[in-house]
Amino acid sequence: MRVIVAFIWAVLISSALAYILSSMANEMFNFTQALGLSISMIVAVMIIDGVLSSFTKSVE
C-alpha cells in the first residue's frame, strides 16, 4: 500500500512540475517525460528508504 501511494504522489508531483516547466518554456506538455520522471523519483525514494531503514537497524 505504501508503494502504491508513493507512486501516485510521484506521478502527480512530477506531472505538475513538468507542466509548469513546459508552460514556462512555451512548449507542449509531454506526459511520457513526466511519467519517466515519476518512475525515477519513486525508485530514488525506495532506495533511500531501504538505506535509511538498514542503517537504523544496524545501529540498534
C-alpha positions as CSV (number, residue, x, y, z in Angstrom):
1,M,0.0,0.0,0.0
2,R,2.8,2.4,0.9
3,V,4.5,1.9,-2.5
4,I,1.2,2.5,-4.4
5,V,0.6,5.8,-2.6
6,A,4.2,6.9,-3.1
7,F,3.8,6.1,-6.8
8,I,0.6,8.1,-7.1
9,W,2.1,11.1,-5.4
10,A,5.3,10.8,-7.5
11,V,3.1,10.8,-10.7
12,L,1.1,13.8,-9.5
13,I,4.0,15.9,-8.4
14,S,6.2,15.2,-11.4
15,S,3.3,15.8,-13.8
16,A,2.7,19.2,-12.1
17,L,6.4,20.0,-12.3
18,A,6.6,19.0,-16.0
19,Y,3.5,21.0,-16.8
20,I,4.8,24.2,-15.1
21,L,8.3,23.9,-16.6
22,S,6.9,23.2,-20.1
23,S,4.5,26.1,-19.7
24,M,7.3,28.5,-18.8
25,A,9.3,27.4,-21.8
26,N,6.2,27.7,-24.1
27,E,6.4,24.0,-25.1
28,M,3.8,21.3,-25.2
29,F,3.3,19.1,-22.1
30,N,4.9,15.7,-22.6
31,F,3.2,13.1,-20.3
32,T,5.8,10.5,-21.2
33,Q,8.6,12.7,-19.9
34,A,6.6,13.3,-16.7
35,L,6.0,9.5,-16.3
36,G,9.7,8.9,-16.6
37,L,10.5,11.5,-14.0
38,S,7.9,10.0,-11.6
39,I,9.4,6.5,-12.1
40,S,12.9,7.8,-11.3
41,M,11.5,9.6,-8.2
42,I,9.8,6.5,-6.8
43,V,13.0,4.4,-7.4
44,A,15.1,7.1,-5.6
45,V,12.7,7.2,-2.7
46,M,12.6,3.4,-2.3
47,I,16.4,3.2,-2.4
48,I,16.8,6.0,0.2
49,D,14.1,4.3,2.4
50,G,15.9,1.0,2.2
51,V,19.3,2.5,3.0
52,L,17.9,4.5,6.0
53,S,16.0,1.5,7.3
54,S,19.0,-0.8,7.2
55,F,21.2,1.9,8.8
56,T,18.8,2.4,11.7
57,K,18.5,-1.4,12.2
58,S,22.3,-1.8,12.3
59,V,22.7,1.0,14.9
60,E,20.3,-0.7,17.3
